[in-house]
Amino acid sequence: MISAEAPALFAKACEMFITELTFRAWFHTEDNKRRTLQRSDITQAVAKTDVFDFLVDVVPKEDLHMMQRNVSRVISYL
């Protein structure tokens, strides 16, 4: 049986997870000089943060490949 505190605790943990992922994705949005959070920003946050390694299998692969191509372009430009 689930105790009465478990749903509230789980809800708070989910809130903290979503907040952290959103903040990290927002940093990528600002780095790209945009004001709209995009799917690719979340992909970059997942790919570049060790804490989110468990999401690598969940994030679509095409987003990861697109991000790697963009990074390669930036590096070659520098």
PDB file with SEQRES, HELIX, SHEET and CRYST1 records, atoms N, CA, C and O in Angstrom:
SEQRES   1 A   78  MET ILE SER ALA GLU ALA PRO ALA LEU PHE ALA LYS ALA          
SEQRES   2 A   78  CYS GLU MET PHE ILE THR GLU LEU THR PHE ARG ALA TRP          
SEQRES   3 A   78  PHE HIS THR GLU ASP ASN LYS ARG ARG THR LEU GLN ARG          
SEQRES   4 A   78  SER ASP ILE THR GLN ALA VAL ALA LYS THR ASP VAL PHE          
SEQRES   5 A   78  ASP PHE LEU VAL ASP VAL VAL PRO LYS GLU ASP LEU HIS          
SEQRES   6 A   78  MET MET GLN ARG ASN VAL SER ARG VAL ILE SER TYR LEU          
HELIX    1 AA1 GLU A    5  ASP A   31  1                                  27    
HELIX    2 AA2 ARG A   39  LYS A   48  1                                  10    
HELIX    3 AA3 ASP A   50  LEU A   55  5                                   6    
HELIX    4 AA4 LYS A   61  TYR A   77  1                                  17    
CRYST1    1.000    1.000    1.000  90.00  90.00  90.00 P 1           1          
ATOM      1  N   MET A   1       0.838  -1.179   0.000  1.00  0.00           N  
ATOM      2  CA  MET A   1       0.000   0.000   0.000  1.00  0.00           C  
ATOM      3  C   MET A   1       0.887   1.247   0.000  1.00  0.00           C  
ATOM      4  O   MET A   1       1.933   1.273   0.649  1.00  0.00           O  
ATOM      5  N   ILE A   2       0.465   2.271  -0.726  1.00  0.00           N  
ATOM      6  CA  ILE A   2       1.218   3.518  -0.842  1.00  0.00           C  
ATOM      7  C   ILE A   2       0.834   4.445   0.295  1.00  0.00           C  
ATOM      8  O   ILE A   2      -0.346   4.645   0.587  1.00  0.00           O  
ATOM      9  N   SER A   3       1.854   5.009   0.934  1.00  0.00           N  
ATOM     10  CA  SER A   3       1.559   5.935   2.022  1.00  0.00           C  
ATOM     11  C   SER A   3       0.999   7.241   1.455  1.00  0.00           C  
ATOM     12  O   SER A   3       1.117   7.504   0.258  1.00  0.00           O  
ATOM     13  N   ALA A   4       0.409   8.031   2.295  1.00  0.00           N  
ATOM     14  CA  ALA A   4      -0.229   9.275   1.866  1.00  0.00           C  
ATOM     15  C   ALA A   4       0.784  10.295   1.362  1.00  0.00           C  
ATOM     16  O   ALA A   4       0.438  11.162   0.560  1.00  0.00           O  
ATOM     17  N   GLU A   5       2.026  10.204   1.819  1.00  0.00           N  
ATOM     18  CA  GLU A   5       3.041  11.179   1.415  1.00  0.00           C  
ATOM     19  C   GLU A   5       3.665  10.870   0.060  1.00  0.00           C  
ATOM     20  O   GLU A   5       4.227  11.765  -0.571  1.00  0.00           O  
ATOM     21  N   ALA A   6       3.580   9.638  -0.396  1.00  0.00           N  
ATOM     22  CA  ALA A   6       4.258   9.212  -1.626  1.00  0.00           C  
ATOM     23  C   ALA A   6       3.815   9.996  -2.864  1.00  0.00           C  
ATOM     24  O   ALA A   6       4.682  10.445  -3.615  1.00  0.00           O  
ATOM     25  N   PRO A   7       2.522  10.185  -3.119  1.00  0.00           N  
ATOM     26  CA  PRO A   7       2.142  10.947  -4.316  1.00  0.00           C  
ATOM     27  C   PRO A   7       2.653  12.397  -4.300  1.00  0.00           C  
ATOM     28  O   PRO A   7       3.069  12.923  -5.332  1.00  0.00           O  
ATOM     29  N   ALA A   8       2.618  13.024  -3.146  1.00  0.00           N  
ATOM     30  CA  ALA A   8       3.108  14.401  -3.054  1.00  0.00           C  
ATOM     31  C   ALA A   8       4.616  14.448  -3.265  1.00  0.00           C  
ATOM     32  O   ALA A   8       5.119  15.359  -3.923  1.00  0.00           O  
ATOM     33  N   LEU A   9       5.330  13.494  -2.724  1.00  0.00           N  
ATOM     34  CA  LEU A   9       6.774  13.433  -2.885  1.00  0.00           C  
ATOM     35  C   LEU A   9       7.144  13.164  -4.343  1.00  0.00           C  
ATOM     36  O   LEU A   9       8.066  13.781  -4.877  1.00  0.00           O  
ATOM     37  N   PHE A  10       6.431  12.252  -4.977  1.00  0.00           N  
ATOM     38  CA  PHE A  10       6.680  11.943  -6.384  1.00  0.00           C  
ATOM     39  C   PHE A  10       6.385  13.151  -7.269  1.00  0.00           C  
ATOM     40  O   PHE A  10       7.129  13.423  -8.211  1.00  0.00           O  
ATOM     41  N   ALA A  11       5.314  13.872  -6.979  1.00  0.00           N  
ATOM     42  CA  ALA A  11       4.969  15.070  -7.739  1.00  0.00           C  
ATOM     43  C   ALA A  11       6.061  16.131  -7.615  1.00  0.00           C  
ATOM     44  O   ALA A  11       6.401  16.784  -8.602  1.00  0.00           O  
ATOM     45  N   LYS A  12       6.605  16.307  -6.434  1.00  0.00           N  
ATOM     46  CA  LYS A  12       7.670  17.289  -6.214  1.00  0.00           C  
ATOM     47  C   LYS A  12       8.937  16.871  -6.956  1.00  0.00           C  
ATOM     48  O   LYS A  12       9.614  17.714  -7.544  1.00  0.00           O  
ATOM     49  N   ALA A  13       9.260  15.588  -6.935  1.00  0.00           N  
ATOM     50  CA  ALA A  13      10.436  15.097  -7.658  1.00  0.00           C  
ATOM     51  C   ALA A  13      10.285  15.336  -9.160  1.00  0.00           C  
ATOM     52  O   ALA A  13      11.245  15.734  -9.820  1.00  0.00           O  
ATOM     53  N   CYS A  14       9.097  15.099  -9.702  1.00  0.00           N  
ATOM     54  CA  CYS A  14       8.842  15.357 -11.128  1.00  0.00           C  
ATOM     55  C   CYS A  14       8.972  16.841 -11.445  1.00  0.00           C  
ATOM     56  O   CYS A  14       9.532  17.210 -12.476  1.00  0.00           O  
ATOM     57  N   GLU A  15       8.466  17.676 -10.579  1.00  0.00           N  
ATOM     58  CA  GLU A  15       8.563  19.125 -10.758  1.00  0.00           C  
ATOM     59  C   GLU A  15      10.026  19.564 -10.793  1.00  0.00           C  
ATOM     60  O   GLU A  15      10.413  20.365 -11.643  1.00  0.00           O  
ATOM     61  N   MET A  16      10.830  19.050  -9.884  1.00  0.00           N  
ATOM     62  CA  MET A  16      12.240  19.414  -9.834  1.00  0.00           C  
ATOM     63  C   MET A  16      12.989  18.924 -11.075  1.00  0.00           C  
ATOM     64  O   MET A  16      13.856  19.627 -11.595  1.00  0.00           O  
ATOM     65  N   PHE A  17      12.658  17.732 -11.545  1.00  0.00           N  
ATOM     66  CA  PHE A  17      13.282  17.183 -12.746  1.00  0.00           C  
ATOM     67  C   PHE A  17      12.969  18.044 -13.966  1.00  0.00           C  
ATOM     68  O   PHE A  17      13.870  18.390 -14.730  1.00  0.00           O  
ATOM     69  N   ILE A  18      11.709  18.386 -14.149  1.00  0.00           N  
ATOM     70  CA  ILE A  18      11.297  19.187 -15.305  1.00  0.00           C  
ATOM     71  C   ILE A  18      11.912  20.575 -15.239  1.00  0.00           C  
ATOM     72  O   ILE A  18      12.320  21.122 -16.264  1.00  0.00           O  
ATOM     73  N   THR A  19      11.982  21.148 -14.048  1.00  0.00           N  
ATOM     74  CA  THR A  19      12.588  22.469 -13.887  1.00  0.00           C  
ATOM     75  C   THR A  19      14.065  22.439 -14.272  1.00  0.00           C  
ATOM     76  O   THR A  19      14.529  23.322 -14.993  1.00  0.00           O  
ATOM     77  N   GLU A  20      14.798  21.450 -13.810  1.00  0.00           N  
ATOM     78  CA  GLU A  20      16.233  21.351 -14.117  1.00  0.00           C  
ATOM     79  C   GLU A  20      16.469  21.142 -15.608  1.00  0.00           C  
ATOM     80  O   GLU A  20      17.353  21.773 -16.188  1.00  0.00           O  
ATOM     81  N   LEU A  21      15.697  20.272 -16.229  1.00  0.00           N  
ATOM     82  CA  LEU A  21      15.837  20.031 -17.658  1.00  0.00           C  
ATOM     83  C   LEU A  21      15.512  21.292 -18.455  1.00  0.00           C  
ATOM     84  O   LEU A  21      16.193  21.604 -19.432  1.00  0.00           O  
ATOM     85  N   THR A  22      14.487  22.007 -18.046  1.00  0.00           N  
ATOM     86  CA  THR A  22      14.096  23.236 -18.736  1.00  0.00           C  
ATOM     87  C   THR A  22      15.167  24.305 -18.599  1.00  0.00           C  
ATOM     88  O   THR A  22      15.478  24.986 -19.576  1.00  0.00           O  
ATOM     89  N   PHE A  23      15.740  24.471 -17.411  1.00  0.00           N  
ATOM     90  CA  PHE A  23      16.804  25.458 -17.221  1.00  0.00           C  
ATOM     91  C   PHE A  23      18.014  25.147 -18.097  1.00  0.00           C  
ATOM     92  O   PHE A  23      18.574  26.037 -18.736  1.00  0.00           O  
ATOM     93  N   ARG A  24      18.406  23.890 -18.120  1.00  0.00           N  
ATOM     94  CA  ARG A  24      19.570  23.523 -18.936  1.00  0.00           C  
ATOM     95  C   ARG A  24      19.289  23.719 -20.425  1.00  0.00           C  
ATOM     96  O   ARG A  24      20.170  24.145 -21.171  1.00  0.00           O  
ATOM     97  N   ALA A  25      18.079  23.414 -20.856  1.00  0.00           N  
ATOM     98  CA  ALA A  25      17.714  23.639 -22.251  1.00  0.00           C  
ATOM     99  C   ALA A  25      17.654  25.132 -22.564  1.00  0.00           C  
ATOM    100  O   ALA A  25      18.001  25.555 -23.667  1.00  0.00           O  
ATOM    101  N   TRP A  26      17.215  25.925 -21.593  1.00  0.00           N  
ATOM    102  CA  TRP A  26      17.133  27.376 -21.800  1.00  0.00           C  
ATOM    103  C   TRP A  26      18.516  27.984 -22.017  1.00  0.00           C  
ATOM    104  O   TRP A  26      18.656  28.932 -22.790  1.00  0.00           O  
ATOM    105  N   PHE A  27      19.534  27.454 -21.349  1.00  0.00           N  
ATOM    106  CA  PHE A  27      20.889  27.946 -21.560  1.00  0.00           C  
ATOM    107  C   PHE A  27      21.311  27.766 -23.015  1.00  0.00           C  
ATOM    108  O   PHE A  27      21.973  28.634 -23.584  1.00  0.00           O  
ATOM    109  N   HIS A  28      20.930  26.645 -23.615  1.00  0.00           N  
ATOM    110  CA  HIS A  28      21.244  26.411 -25.022  1.00  0.00           C  
ATOM    111  C   HIS A  28      20.453  27.356 -25.921  1.00  0.00           C  
ATOM    112  O   HIS A  28      20.956  27.795 -26.956  1.00  0.00           O  
ATOM    113  N   THR A  29      19.239  27.664 -25.539  1.00  0.00           N  
ATOM    114  CA  THR A  29      18.434  28.615 -26.299  1.00  0.00           C  
ATOM    115  C   THR A  29      19.108  29.976 -26.309  1.00  0.00           C  
ATOM    116  O   THR A  29      19.213  30.613 -27.357  1.00  0.00           O  
ATOM    117  N   GLU A  30      19.559  30.421 -25.158  1.00  0.00           N  
ATOM    118  CA  GLU A  30      20.232  31.718 -25.074  1.00  0.00           C  
ATOM    119  C   GLU A  30      21.565  31.712 -25.812  1.00  0.00           C  
ATOM    120  O   GLU A  30      21.939  32.719 -26.413  1.00  0.00           O  
ATOM    121  N   ASP A  31      22.287  30.594 -25.776  1.00  0.00           N  
ATOM    122  CA  ASP A  31      23.545  30.496 -26.516  1.00  0.00           C  
ATOM    123  C   ASP A  31      23.321  30.667 -28.015  1.00  0.00           C  
ATOM    124  O   ASP A  31      24.174  31.204 -28.720  1.00  0.00           O  
ATOM    125  N   ASN A  32      22.182  30.212 -28.489  1.00  0.00           N  
ATOM    126  CA  ASN A  32      21.841  30.326 -29.910  1.00  0.00           C  
ATOM    127  C   ASN A  32      21.112  31.629 -30.225  1.00  0.00           C  
ATOM    128  O   ASN A  32      20.598  31.809 -31.329  1.00  0.00           O  
ATOM    129  N   LYS A  33      21.070  32.528 -29.254  1.00  0.00           N  
ATOM    130  CA  LYS A  33      20.463  33.862 -29.418  1.00  0.00           C  
ATOM    131  C   LYS A  33      19.004  33.788 -29.879  1.00  0.00           C  
ATOM    132  O   LYS A  33      18.580  34.495 -30.792  1.00  0.00           O  
ATOM    133  N   ARG A  34      18.263  32.915 -29.219  1.00  0.00           N  
ATOM    134  CA  ARG A  34      16.836  32.784 -29.490  1.00  0.00           C  
ATOM    135  C   ARG A  34      16.061  33.022 -28.212  1.00  0.00           C  
ATOM    136  O   ARG A  34      16.629  33.019 -27.120  1.00  0.00           O  
ATOM    137  N   ARG A  35      14.755  33.230 -28.350  1.00  0.00           N  
ATOM    138  CA  ARG A  35      13.893  33.437 -27.205  1.00  0.00           C  
ATOM    139  C   ARG A  35      12.819  32.349 -27.095  1.00  0.00           C  
ATOM    140  O   ARG A  35      11.951  32.410 -26.225  1.00  0.00           O  
ATOM    141  N   THR A  36      12.887  31.371 -27.972  1.00  0.00           N  
ATOM    142  CA  THR A  36      11.912  30.291 -27.967  1.00  0.00           C  
ATOM    143  C   THR A  36      12.627  28.965 -27.739  1.00  0.00           C  
ATOM    144  O   THR A  36      13.545  28.609 -28.478  1.00  0.00           O  
ATOM    145  N   LEU A  37      12.205  28.248 -26.724  1.00  0.00           N  
ATOM    146  CA  LEU A  37      12.784  26.947 -26.418  1.00  0.00           C  
ATOM    147  C   LEU A  37      12.330  25.951 -27.475  1.00  0.00           C  
ATOM    148  O   LEU A  37      11.138  25.827 -27.753  1.00  0.00           O  
ATOM    149  N   GLN A  38      13.294  25.241 -28.065  1.00  0.00           N  
ATOM    150  CA  GLN A  38      12.987  24.283 -29.110  1.00  0.00           C  
ATOM    151  C   GLN A  38      13.376  22.878 -28.676  1.00  0.00           C  
ATOM    152  O   GLN A  38      14.095  22.673 -27.698  1.00  0.00           O  
ATOM    153  N   ARG A  39      12.875  21.931 -29.435  1.00  0.00           N  
ATOM    154  CA  ARG A  39      13.161  20.529 -29.160  1.00  0.00           C  
ATOM    155  C   ARG A  39      14.668  20.249 -29.188  1.00  0.00           C  
ATOM    156  O   ARG A  39      15.175  19.453 -28.398  1.00  0.00           O  
ATOM    157  N   SER A  40      15.367  20.907 -30.098  1.00  0.00           N  
ATOM    158  CA  SER A  40      16.812  20.703 -30.203  1.00  0.00           C  
ATOM    159  C   SER A  40      17.545  21.190 -28.956  1.00  0.00           C  
ATOM    160  O   SER A  40      18.605  20.659 -28.625  1.00  0.00           O  
ATOM    161  N   ASP A  41      17.006  22.180 -28.263  1.00  0.00           N  
ATOM    162  CA  ASP A  41      17.624  22.663 -27.025  1.00  0.00           C  
ATOM    163  C   ASP A  41      17.541  21.599 -25.929  1.00  0.00           C  
ATOM    164  O   ASP A  41      18.484  21.406 -25.162  1.00  0.00           O  
ATOM    165  N   ILE A  42      16.414  20.924 -25.871  1.00  0.00           N  
ATOM    166  CA  ILE A  42      16.261  19.846 -24.899  1.00  0.00           C  
ATOM    167  C   ILE A  42      17.202  18.696 -25.252  1.00  0.00           C  
ATOM    168  O   ILE A  42      17.805  18.090 -24.366  1.00  0.00           O  
ATOM    169  N   THR A  43      17.328  18.399 -26.534  1.00  0.00           N  
ATOM    170  CA  THR A  43      18.245  17.362 -26.978  1.00  0.00           C  
ATOM    171  C   THR A  43      19.673  17.689 -26.573  1.00  0.00           C  
ATOM    172  O   THR A  43      20.399  16.817 -26.096  1.00  0.00           O  
ATOM    173  N   GLN A  44      20.079  18.938 -26.760  1.00  0.00           N  
ATOM    174  CA  GLN A  44      21.425  19.352 -26.380  1.00  0.00           C  
ATOM    175  C   GLN A  44      21.631  19.254 -24.874  1.00  0.00           C  
ATOM    176  O   GLN A  44      22.694  18.836 -24.416  1.00  0.00           O  
ATOM    177  N   ALA A  45      20.620  19.638 -24.107  1.00  0.00           N  
ATOM    178  CA  ALA A  45      20.723  19.556 -22.651  1.00  0.00           C  
ATOM    179  C   ALA A  45      20.896  18.112 -22.209  1.00  0.00           C  
ATOM    180  O   ALA A  45      21.681  17.827 -21.304  1.00  0.00           O  
ATOM    181  N   VAL A  46      20.172  17.209 -22.838  1.00  0.00           N  
ATOM    182  CA  VAL A  46      20.282  15.781 -22.494  1.00  0.00           C  
ATOM    183  C   VAL A  46      21.652  15.248 -22.897  1.00  0.00           C  
ATOM    184  O   VAL A  46      22.277  14.500 -22.146  1.00  0.00           O  
ATOM    185  N   ALA A  47      22.112  15.630 -24.074  1.00  0.00           N  
ATOM    186  CA  ALA A  47      23.379  15.097 -24.581  1.00  0.00           C  
ATOM    187  C   ALA A  47      24.588  15.624 -23.813  1.00  0.00           C  
ATOM    188  O   ALA A  47      25.585  14.916 -23.672  1.00  0.00           O  
ATOM    189  N   LYS A  48      24.514  16.848 -23.319  1.00  0.00           N  
ATOM    190  CA  LYS A  48      25.685  17.469 -22.701  1.00  0.00           C  
ATOM    191  C   LYS A  48      25.709  17.394 -21.179  1.00  0.00           C  
ATOM    192  O   LYS A  48      26.671  17.850 -20.561  1.00  0.00           O  
ATOM    193  N   THR A  49      24.678  16.831 -20.566  1.00  0.00           N  
ATOM    194  CA  THR A  49      24.621  16.755 -19.111  1.00  0.00           C  
ATOM    195  C   THR A  49      24.650  15.299 -18.678  1.00  0.00           C  
ATOM    196  O   THR A  49      23.799  14.503 -19.076  1.00  0.00           O  
ATOM    197  N   ASP A  50      25.632  14.963 -17.865  1.00  0.00           N  
ATOM    198  CA  ASP A  50      25.791  13.572 -17.425  1.00  0.00           C  
ATOM    199  C   ASP A  50      24.605  13.079 -16.601  1.00  0.00           C  
ATOM    200  O   ASP A  50      24.290  11.888 -16.614  1.00  0.00           O  
ATOM    201  N   VAL A  51      23.959  13.972 -15.901  1.00  0.00           N  
ATOM    202  CA  VAL A  51      22.836  13.586 -15.048  1.00  0.00           C  
ATOM    203  C   VAL A  51      21.680  13.022 -15.880  1.00  0.00           C  
ATOM    204  O   VAL A  51      20.899  12.202 -15.397  1.00  0.00           O  
ATOM    205  N   PHE A  52      21.580  13.472 -17.140  1.00  0.00           N  
ATOM    206  CA  PHE A  52      20.473  13.044 -17.994  1.00  0.00           C  
ATOM    207  C   PHE A  52      20.865  11.909 -18.939  1.00  0.00           C  
ATOM    208  O   PHE A  52      20.189  11.686 -19.943  1.00  0.00           O  
ATOM    209  N   ASP A  53      21.932  11.197 -18.638  1.00  0.00           N  
ATOM    210  CA  ASP A  53      22.362  10.098 -19.512  1.00  0.00           C  
ATOM    211  C   ASP A  53      21.289   9.026 -19.687  1.00  0.00           C  
ATOM    212  O   ASP A  53      21.243   8.360 -20.721  1.00  0.00           O  
ATOM    213  N   PHE A  54      20.442   8.859 -18.704  1.00  0.00           N  
ATOM    214  CA  PHE A  54      19.395   7.835 -18.813  1.00  0.00           C  
ATOM    215  C   PHE A  54      18.359   8.187 -19.875  1.00  0.00           C  
ATOM    216  O   PHE A  54      17.569   7.327 -20.265  1.00  0.00           O  
ATOM    217  N   LEU A  55      18.344   9.441 -20.354  1.00  0.00           N  
ATOM    218  CA  LEU A  55      17.388   9.865 -21.379  1.00  0.00           C  
ATOM    219  C   LEU A  55      17.929   9.724 -22.802  1.00  0.00           C  
ATOM    220  O   LEU A  55      17.199   9.969 -23.763  1.00  0.00           O  
ATOM    221  N   VAL A  56      19.176   9.340 -22.947  1.00  0.00           N  
ATOM    222  CA  VAL A  56      19.777   9.260 -24.275  1.00  0.00           C  
ATOM    223  C   VAL A  56      18.989   8.310 -25.170  1.00  0.00           C  
ATOM    224  O   VAL A  56      18.855   8.564 -26.367  1.00  0.00           O  
ATOM    225  N   ASP A  57      18.471   7.227 -24.615  1.00  0.00           N  
ATOM    226  CA  ASP A  57      17.702   6.276 -25.413  1.00  0.00           C  
ATOM    227  C   ASP A  57      16.287   6.772 -25.710  1.00  0.00           C  
ATOM    228  O   ASP A  57      15.625   6.254 -26.609  1.00  0.00           O  
ATOM    229  N   VAL A  58      15.831   7.755 -24.972  1.00  0.00           N  
ATOM    230  CA  VAL A  58      14.472   8.266 -25.151  1.00  0.00           C  
ATOM    231  C   VAL A  58      14.435   9.399 -26.168  1.00  0.00           C  
ATOM    232  O   VAL A  58      13.464   9.535 -26.913  1.00  0.00           O  
ATOM    233  N   VAL A  59      15.484  10.211 -26.201  1.00  0.00           N  
ATOM    234  CA  VAL A  59      15.546  11.342 -27.128  1.00  0.00           C  
ATOM    235  C   VAL A  59      15.738  10.798 -28.533  1.00  0.00           C  
ATOM    236  O   VAL A  59      16.593   9.938 -28.746  1.00  0.00           O  
ATOM    237  N   PRO A  60      14.963  11.280 -29.496  1.00  0.00           N  
ATOM    238  CA  PRO A  60      15.073  10.774 -30.870  1.00  0.00           C  
ATOM    239  C   PRO A  60      16.489  10.910 -31.417  1.00  0.00           C  
ATOM    240  O   PRO A  60      17.141  11.935 -31.222  1.00  0.00           O  
ATOM    241  N   LYS A  61      16.953   9.890 -32.090  1.00  0.00           N  
ATOM    242  CA  LYS A  61      18.323   9.858 -32.605  1.00  0.00           C  
ATOM    243  C   LYS A  61      18.572  10.956 -33.636  1.00  0.00           C  
ATOM    244  O   LYS A  61      19.669  11.513 -33.679  1.00  0.00           O  
ATOM    245  N   GLU A  62      17.578  11.282 -34.468  1.00  0.00           N  
ATOM    246  CA  GLU A  62      17.797  12.299 -35.499  1.00  0.00           C  
ATOM    247  C   GLU A  62      18.127  13.656 -34.878  1.00  0.00           C  
ATOM    248  O   GLU A  62      18.867  14.443 -35.469  1.00  0.00           O  
ATOM    249  N   ASP A  63      17.591  13.932 -33.708  1.00  0.00           N  
ATOM    250  CA  ASP A  63      17.927  15.179 -33.027  1.00  0.00           C  
ATOM    251  C   ASP A  63      19.378  15.167 -32.574  1.00  0.00           C  
ATOM    252  O   ASP A  63      20.067  16.183 -32.666  1.00  0.00           O  
ATOM    253  N   LEU A  64      19.846  14.026 -32.085  1.00  0.00           N  
ATOM    254  CA  LEU A  64      21.239  13.919 -31.658  1.00  0.00           C  
ATOM    255  C   LEU A  64      22.185  14.075 -32.846  1.00  0.00           C  
ATOM    256  O   LEU A  64      23.219  14.733 -32.730  1.00  0.00           O  
ATOM    257  N   HIS A  65      21.843  13.478 -33.986  1.00  0.00           N  
ATOM    258  CA  HIS A  65      22.688  13.586 -35.171  1.00  0.00           C  
ATOM    259  C   HIS A  65      22.694  15.023 -35.678  1.00  0.00           C  
ATOM    260  O   HIS A  65      23.738  15.524 -36.096  1.00  0.00           O  
ATOM    261  N   MET A  66      21.547  15.692 -35.649  1.00  0.00           N  
ATOM    262  CA  MET A  66      21.468  17.079 -36.082  1.00  0.00           C  
ATOM    263  C   MET A  66      22.346  17.949 -35.193  1.00  0.00           C  
ATOM    264  O   MET A  66      23.049  18.834 -35.681  1.00  0.00           O  
ATOM    265  N   MET A  67      22.303  17.697 -33.888  1.00  0.00           N  
ATOM    266  CA  MET A  67      23.101  18.476 -32.959  1.00  0.00           C  
ATOM    267  C   MET A  67      24.589  18.262 -33.231  1.00  0.00           C  
ATOM    268  O   MET A  67      25.361  19.220 -33.194  1.00  0.00           O  
ATOM    269  N   GLN A  68      25.002  17.036 -33.501  1.00  0.00           N  
ATOM    270  CA  GLN A  68      26.405  16.753 -33.772  1.00  0.00           C  
ATOM    271  C   GLN A  68      26.870  17.451 -35.041  1.00  0.00           C  
ATOM    272  O   GLN A  68      28.004  17.927 -35.101  1.00  0.00           O  
ATOM    273  N   ARG A  69      26.009  17.520 -36.062  1.00  0.00           N  
ATOM    274  CA  ARG A  69      26.364  18.233 -37.287  1.00  0.00           C  
ATOM    275  C   ARG A  69      26.519  19.724 -37.020  1.00  0.00           C  
ATOM    276  O   ARG A  69      27.435  20.358 -37.543  1.00  0.00           O  
ATOM    277  N   ASN A  70      25.628  20.287 -36.207  1.00  0.00           N  
ATOM    278  CA  ASN A  70      25.716  21.706 -35.899  1.00  0.00           C  
ATOM    279  C   ASN A  70      26.985  22.026 -35.122  1.00  0.00           C  
ATOM    280  O   ASN A  70      27.625  23.049 -35.367  1.00  0.00           O  
ATOM    281  N   VAL A  71      27.348  21.163 -34.194  1.00  0.00           N  
ATOM    282  CA  VAL A  71      28.576  21.365 -33.422  1.00  0.00           C  
ATOM    283  C   VAL A  71      29.780  21.294 -34.356  1.00  0.00           C  
ATOM    284  O   VAL A  71      30.715  22.082 -34.213  1.00  0.00           O  
ATOM    285  N   SER A  72      29.773  20.369 -35.301  1.00  0.00           N  
ATOM    286  CA  SER A  72      30.882  20.240 -36.249  1.00  0.00           C  
ATOM    287  C   SER A  72      31.018  21.495 -37.103  1.00  0.00           C  
ATOM    288  O   SER A  72      32.132  21.938 -37.386  1.00  0.00           O  
ATOM    289  N   ARG A  73      29.896  22.065 -37.513  1.00  0.00           N  
ATOM    290  CA  ARG A  73      29.928  23.297 -38.294  1.00  0.00           C  
ATOM    291  C   ARG A  73      30.519  24.449 -37.505  1.00  0.00           C  
ATOM    292  O   ARG A  73      31.322  25.223 -38.027  1.00  0.00           O  
ATOM    293  N   VAL A  74      30.121  24.562 -36.245  1.00  0.00           N  
ATOM    294  CA  VAL A  74      30.611  25.641 -35.408  1.00  0.00           C  
ATOM    295  C   VAL A  74      32.108  25.498 -35.185  1.00  0.00           C  
ATOM    296  O   VAL A  74      32.842  26.485 -35.239  1.00  0.00           O  
ATOM    297  N   ILE A  75      32.564  24.281 -34.936  1.00  0.00           N  
ATOM    298  CA  ILE A  75      33.983  24.043 -34.702  1.00  0.00           C  
ATOM    299  C   ILE A  75      34.783  24.365 -35.964  1.00  0.00           C  
ATOM    300  O   ILE A  75      35.848  24.975 -35.872  1.00  0.00           O  
ATOM    301  N   SER A  76      34.297  23.970 -37.131  1.00  0.00           N  
ATOM    302  CA  SER A  76      35.011  24.246 -38.375  1.00  0.00           C  
ATOM    303  C   SER A  76      35.007  25.748 -38.685  1.00  0.00           C  
ATOM    304  O   SER A  76      35.933  26.255 -39.318  1.00  0.00           O  
ATOM    305  N   TYR A  77      33.967  26.452 -38.240  1.00  0.00           N  
ATOM    306  CA  TYR A  77      33.884  27.889 -38.462  1.00  0.00           C  
ATOM    307  C   TYR A  77      34.912  28.622 -37.614  1.00  0.00           C  
ATOM    308  O   TYR A  77      35.471  29.631 -38.044  1.00  0.00           O  
ATOM    309  N   LEU A  78      35.165  28.114 -36.401  1.00  0.00           N  
ATOM    310  CA  LEU A  78      36.113  28.764 -35.491  1.00  0.00           C  
ATOM    311  C   LEU A  78      37.507  28.519 -35.982  1.00  0.00           C  
ATOM    312  O   LEU A  78      38.469  28.977 -35.365  1.00  0.00           O  
TER     313      LEU A  78                                                      
END                                                                             
